[in-house]
Amino acid sequence: MKLGEGVEAAIHCAAMLAGVDGNSTMSGAAMAEAFGLSPSYLLKHLNQLTTARILESVPGPAGGYRLARAAEQITLLDIVLAVEGREPAFRCGEIRQRGPVKIDASAYVKPCGINAAMLKAERAYRAALAEVKLSDIVADYAAEGDPRSFAASCAFVERHQRPQKSGPPKQI
Amino acid sequence: MKLGEGVEAAIHCAAMLAGVDGNSTMSGAAMAEAFGLSPSYLLKHLNQLTTARILESVPGPAGGYRLARAAEQITLLDIVLAVEGREPAFRCGEIRQRGPVKIDASAYVKPCGINAAMLKAERAYRAALAEVKLSDIVADYAAEGDPRSFAASCAFVERHQRPQKSGPPKQI
């Protein structure tokens, strides 16, 4: 089972954006710099988060990205599904119906037990991801992370955030 | 998040092998036929299961595959890890250390909270897979599956299993 590398970048960026003041934004280039990533690579994942309405993109010279809703209302599951898609990891190809064992189609109305068991495990995975809010990640970093690292991240956000002249304040 | 297609084939083959008599085997070609798969494609996954000691491979003209241990002692997790590898789905690239936010290495001794949260969810997934035994899959199929489909599968196994003249009986 594999998750794309974009998941790590997406969660880190969302956590960083949880730290901007009010309705300020940060540019994709600044976040790419923060994590040593190529801006074009990161753009793809920022777009996925924007499409999923986790981020909002503000146009213009002082534009950039900010959270579209409060960090308390964003879970790790939201971010993982935004980047990886909503399809189950286990894709049932109905191979039970492919060979000579196949009988009348009416025998396959009920889902295959193997598929059902695999999807049940995925529900447990998703439930665990849904329990973790972005605000938890940030709070844990503040409380448990190395204080020098936390201070350096805050200073980076402070330097790169872009205050907005107008527009609705971020709802936190 | 994606699981390879081989997982479905591997679980179906293991479930089919749970139905052979005593220490009989089935050939990879027969199982490929049962599920409409290419024998060379399936061989890769049968080899993975053999390497993981879920199956054993018996050489010779009457050879083939059989379970290496009782179906009660094989879980879906065993099979998924055999096919997909044991690495976590979430690969932490330590991007927190890549950019200018990086400080002294001593600040990163503790795992990143994002990595920890993602791995915790994977533990929930793996625990759910570990709860399902291969024998449960077979028992559910017998009890809940379409009886015509179950009978057709049993007849296929009956026709294709290869009794062994010697060797230890399967420990079930």
Interface residues (C-beta under 8 A of the other chain):
Chain A: M1 K2 L3 E5 V7 E8 A9 I11 H12 A15 E33 A34 F35 G36 L37 L76 V80 E84 A89 F90 R91 C92 G93 I95 R96 R98 G99 P100 V101 K102 I103 D104 S106 A107 Y108 V109 K110 G113 I114 N115 A117 M118 K120 A121 E122 R123 A124 Y125 A127 A128 L129 V132 D136 I137 D140 Y141 E144 G145 D146 R148 S149 A152 S153 F156
Chain B: M1 K2 L3 E5 V7 E8 A9 I11 H12 A15 E33 A34 F35 G36 L37 L76 V80 E84 A89 F90 R91 C92 G93 I95 R96 R98 G99 P100 V101 K102 I103 D104 S106 A107 Y108 V109 K110 G113 I114 N115 A117 M118 K120 A121 E122 R123 A124 Y125 A127 A128 L129 V132 D136 I137 D140 Y141 E144 G145 D146 R148 S149 A152 S153 F156
